[in-house]
Amino acid sequence: MTLKNIMLTIIVLLISSCGWQLRDAQIVPENLGSLHLSSEDPHSALIRELTRSLELYGVDVVASAADARYSVVIVDFRRTRRTSTINPSARAAEYQLNEDVDFLIVGADGAQLVPLSTASVERVYEFNEQDVLSSDNEERLVKNNMREEIVRQILNRLRLLPTEAAPEPEDQTTQAVQ
């Protein structure tokens, strides 16, 4: 092992031992528990990306709201595409894409914990009429990045949830019996 590798290993150990972490490394609170996602289209790309991200952070995404501590309810999803600029031939040179997602977060008892919020993203991309395939690929890539940004905004709102460790819904019924 070279001196450079040893020094790098020591630096990594020191940084990790002091609790330092990359920005956005822990977006979702650790004690979030189970979560249910509710949407008109439960198989949409947004729900799939949100589920994947939540599971990545260790959140148990459940199929039923009755089994969840919290529910994220997607109320509305809007996507628009309009011409942003035109070229000298009066054809589209750039397109503007907008995505807006209205959502709210409710507790197991149905109480609204985070009021109706909107996650929104706007991007502009160039359209080259000489290379339509490349322009279509760029649009798809921009849309994927926009969806990831929407998911990041929704996950950030989960930080506003109460920090006290509320019991899981199953625990509440057992406590009521006692």
C-alpha positions, 0 to 999 in steps of 0.5 A: 500500500502506498503512502498516498493510499494510506493517507486517503484511507485515514482521511476517509475514516476521519471524515466518516467517524465525525458524522460528516456526510454528503449533502442530501445523503439523508433527506428522509428522516430516519424514523419515518417508518412506513409510508403509502403512496396514493395517486390516480395512476399507481403505476406512473413513472413518478410513483415508481421513481418515488417508491424507488427513492423511498426504499433507497432511504430505508422507508417501507412503502406499503400498499395500503394506507391502513398499514402506513404511518403516513401517506403521500397523496398525489392530488394532481400532475401537470406537464406542459410543453411549449415553444420557448424560442423560434429560429429564423425560419419561424420553427421551434428552436427551443422548447420549455417543459414544465412539470407541477405535482400537487400533493399533501401528506396525511397521518395514519388517522387522516389528519393533514400533516403537510398542507397541499404543496406543489413541487414544480420544475421548469427546463428549456432544451434545444430542438434541432430539426436537422437531428430530430432523434437526438432532440427527442433523446434530449427531451426524454433525458430532460423529462427524467431529470425533471421527475427526479427533481420533483421526487427530491422536492417531495422527499424534502417535504417529508422533513416537515413531519413531526419528529417524535416517534409516533407508534405504528398504526398496528401499535395504536390498536393494541394500545386501545385494547389495553 
